[in-house]
Amino acid sequence: MSRYFSGRFQTLTPYTPGEQPQERRYIKLNTNESPFPPSPGVMAAVQEEAKRLQLYSDPECRALRNALAEFYDLAPEQFLAGNGSDELLNFAFMAFCDEDCPALFPDITYGFYPVYAGVNRVPFREIPLEEDLRFSLEKLESLHGTVFLANPNAPTGLAKGREEIERLLRSRPDSVLVVDEAYVDFGAESVLPLVSRYDNLLVIQTFSKSRSMAGARLGFAAGSEDLIADLNTLKYSTNPYNVNRMTAAAGVAALREDAYYRANARTIMENRCFTAEALRKLGFTVTDSKANFLFACCSRIGGGELYRKLKERGILVRHFTLPRIDDYVRITIGTREEMEALLEETAAILEEQS
């Protein structure tokens, strides 16, 4: 850290992304990417738009917002596109939190939430998960602040139903609820249909997971026109051209080829079920994940040790060092062949332990 670095940020602990090693080929089951390539229409749209890279992208993302509006049966003014869902989450922390309105989120959830609170200098409160890693929404009903709820949660994969979230919305009519639905397409229930009924609901989704576009960096926020206008104020105060031409075109094409991505999501859910059952037979405890990953632990080996031994064998999973979950590993669901390789190596590691 240089002596020029602002004192505002000297205590900031940045987010740690999943490993992206380049020194060898791994079976990558650590960053929740899709094992499937983008659809043919997406590839064609990117190639066509690349011919116009000398021109700025449309700052209003009109084609993409119109496509989102048609897809979700809402108005274009109810959508904002972003450079990944992360940018939009950061805007939400900036827009709806301050010294008088803290951020509220679970103590075990997406690791970027406390970072966004820190970088935007807003107070936050972490609400503990239950012992079984589930989250009680009732704990939030009497608390003042803006709620950030990852649904399904990360890294546990556990999800809340639409009715539960709607009850929370009704109990907090004067506070914003931000629902981060990065993994919703793998078996959870989206609350996006509720945004026209509740002006305090902001739903944020990403094209990174179910739509195979992690490298393109595209997300969107859906909410009332007033909430979206608030976020636009911040967008136009930071980076009006936040979504590049090729990414915006890819997003439109992905929505048009939704059947391709839904089929891929079904395959991932089938592979998730297969892998969870096999891990349980090996003695693992596995959460009932509704995401494109599993969260698992085994009394026969620590999470950190399993992570290291799998990496030695060419397989990457994610390990977190937080005290309550350091026995767990998070395993992205890949192809059936990748999951069979994971299970084979895991069984061999456990055999070595005994």
N, C-alpha and C positions, 0 to 999 in steps of 0.2 A: 504494500500500500504506500503510495507516494505521499509526500508531505503536502501535496496540492489537493488531495482528495477531500471533498467537502466533509466537514465534521458531522453533517446530518446523516451520513451513510456509513460512518466508520464502524458502527456496531451491527450493520446489516449482514445477515447471513443469507447468501444467495441460494436460489434453488439449484439442486443437483440433478441434472437430467440423466436418463439411463445411458449406460455405456454404448458408445458407437465405435468399437475398436476397428482398426484398419490393418493390424499386423498379421491377421490370419482370418480364415473363413470360419464363422461360427454358425450354429443353428441359433438364430436370434429370437429368444422368447422372453425378452426383458423390457421392451419398450411399447408393447401393445400395438404394434403396427399390423396391418393386414398382410396375410400371406399371399393374397391374390393381387394381380396387377390391375391398373385402372381398366375400365371398359374401352372397347375399340373407339367408341364415339368421343370419349374424353381425349384419347391420344390424338385423334384427328383434329379435334378442336384446338388442342395445344399447338400442333404443328401449323395449323392455319393462322392462328393469332400471332405466332412467332414472326410472321412476315411483316408485322406492324410494330415491332419493338421500338422503332424510332419515335413513336407517338406515346404520349402519356395515356395511362388507363383512365377510364371514366370514373371520376371521383365519387359519383353517385351510385355506381354499380347498378345502373338501371336494368340492364338485361338480366342480371342475376337476381335482383330483388323482385322483378316481375315474375321470374321463374319460381322463386320461393313462394311468392304470393299465390300463384296458381296451384302449386303443389300442395300447400297447406291451407288453401282456401281462406286467406287473409288479405289484407291490403298491403301493397308495396311499402307504404309508409310505416308499417309495423315491423320492418326488418332493417337490420344494419349488418353489412358484411365486414369481416375483420381479417387481419393477418393471423389466422389461427384463432381458436377460441380464447387463447391466452391473452391476446390483445384486448378482447372484449371484456374478459374478466377484470383485467387491470382498469379499463375504463369504468367498470361498475364500482370498483373500490374507490376510484377517484370521484365519481359522480354522487354516490349514495352513502358515503361514510365521511365522517369528520370527527372533531373532538367531542361534539355533542351527540354523535350517532355512531357508536362503535360497530365493528364487524363481528358477527357471531357465526361460528362454524364448529364442527366436531373436532375433538383433539386428535383423532386419527382420520385423515382425509387427504385430499390432494395437497401436496406439499407446497404448492405455490401460494396458497391462501395467506399464510402468515408472512410470506415474502412481500406480497402485494400490500398488505397492511403496513409492513415496515417501510417499504420504499415510498409509500404515500403518507407516511407519518400519521396513521390513524390508529386509535386504540382498538384492540380486538379481544375477544373472550372465546376460549376454547371449551366446548361443552363435552364432558367425557362420554365416550361410548359405554354401553353396558358391558358386563363381563363376557358375554357371547359375541361382542363386537357389533351388535345392533345399536341403532340410534333411536332414542325416544324423542319424537317431535314434541311431545307434551312439555319437555323441559324448556322449550323456546317460547311457549305461549305468553309467559309473563315477563319476558326479558325485552329490554329496549335495545334496538339496533337493527342493522340490516343483516339478514340471514343469507349465508351462502351454503347451499346444499348440493353436494355432488350426488346425483341419483341416476344410476347406481353409484355407490360410494367407491372411492379408490383409497386404499388398495384392497378393500375387503370384498368388493363386488356385490354387496348386499343392496337391495333396492326397496324403496317405499312405493306403495300404490298411489294412484291418482287421488282416491278419496281421502287418504291420510294427509296428503299435501294440501288438498283443497280445504280440509278442516283447519290446517295451520294458517292458510291464507285468510280464512274468515275470522280467525281469532286475532289477527294482526292487520287490520285494515289500514292502519296509518304507517306501516313500515313496508319497505321493499323486500321481497323474497326473490333471490337469484337462484334459479335451479340450473345446475351445470349438468347437462345431459350428454356428455361426451360418449357414453357407452350405452345409451338407451336402446339402440337398435338390436341388441343381443338378448332380448327377452324381457326388458322392463317396460313400464307404461309411461309414455310421455305426457307431460302436463301442458304441452304447447297448445292444444285445443282450448285451454282455459284463458289464454292471454286476452281475448276480447271481453271476457267476463270480469276480470280482475285487473284494475289499473295499477296494482302494486306488484304484479308478477312479471319477471324478466326471465326468459328461457334462453340458454346459450347452448348451441350445438356445434359440432365440428365435422368436417369432411375427412378428418385424419384417420378415423377408425373404420367404420363400416363402409365408407366410400373410397378407401384405398388411396388417399391423397395426403398422407402425413408429410411428404416432401413438398407439397404445393403450398401448405400453410393457408388454409381457408376455414373460417368459422362464421357463424352468424348468430345474431341476437334477435329474439322476437319478443315483442311486448306492445304496450299501448303506444300510440303515436307520441305522447308526451315523454314517456321514458326513452324512446328511441331518439327523440329530438335532443334530450339531455346528453345522450352518448354521442350524437353527431356534433354537438358543441365541442366536445373534447377531441373527437377525431379531426375536425377541421382546425383545431388549435394545435395539433401535433403533426399529423401526416395525412393530408387529404387524399393522396394516392396510395392508400395503405394496401390495396389489393391489386396485384399486377394484372396485365391484360390476359396472359395465358391462364393464370389461376381462375380468374373470373369466368373465362370461357369454359374451362374445365368444369367448374361448378354447375353451369347451365347444362352442359352435356351429361353430367352425372345424374342430375335430376330427371332428365329425359330417359335415361337408361336405368331407372330404379329397379326394374325386375332383375337385372344382372346382380346388383348389389344385395338385394334381398335374398337371392339364391346363395350368394357367398356367406351372408350372415347366418342363414340356416345351416350351412355346412359347418361353420365355426361353432355354432351351438351344439351340433351333433358331436363334433370333436371334443368339445368341452365336457359333454356328458360322458363320453367314452373315457376321457382322461381322468375325470373326477372319480369314476367308478373304479378304474384301475389303481389310482393312488390310494383310495380307501382300502382296497384289498392288500396293499402293501403296508397298511397301518397308519396312513395319514389321516389327519383331521382336515376336511376341506369345507370351506364356507359354501353356501348356496348362491354362488355367483350368478348374476344376470349380466355380466360384462364379457368381454372377449379375453378374459384371463381367469385364472384360479388363484386362490389364496390358501396356502396349505402349510401344515406343519406336521412333524413326526417326532414322537418321543424318543426315537432311536438315534436321532441326529439333529444337531442345532441348525438353524436356518443359515447362519453364516458359513458353517462347515459344508453344508450341502451346496450352497452357492459356489464355494471355491472348488469343490471336487467336480461339480458339473462343468465349470469353466475349464478346468484342466482337461476335461474330456471333450471340449469343443461345443458346449451348450451353455448359453447365457440365460440366466433368470435374474430376477430383481430381488435383492435383499435389503431390508430397512433395519436400521439400528435403534429405532425407538424402543424403549424398554418393554412396552406391552406387546409388541409384535416382532421382536427380534428372533423369535423361534420360527417365524413364517418365511416363506418365499412366495413371490408373486410370479406366476407362470403364464405368459401370453399363449393363447391358443393359436397354433399354426396349422399346417397341413396334417393329415393323418400320419404320414410318414415321419414328420418331425415329432409328433407326439409319441409315436411308437419308439423313436430313438431316445427321447427323454425318459420314457418309462423303462426301457432296457438299461440305460445307464444308471438310473436311480435305483433299480433293483440290484444292480451289481455293486453300487456303493453301499447299500444297506447290507448286502451279503458280506462285504469286507468288514463292516462295523461289527458283525457278529462273529 
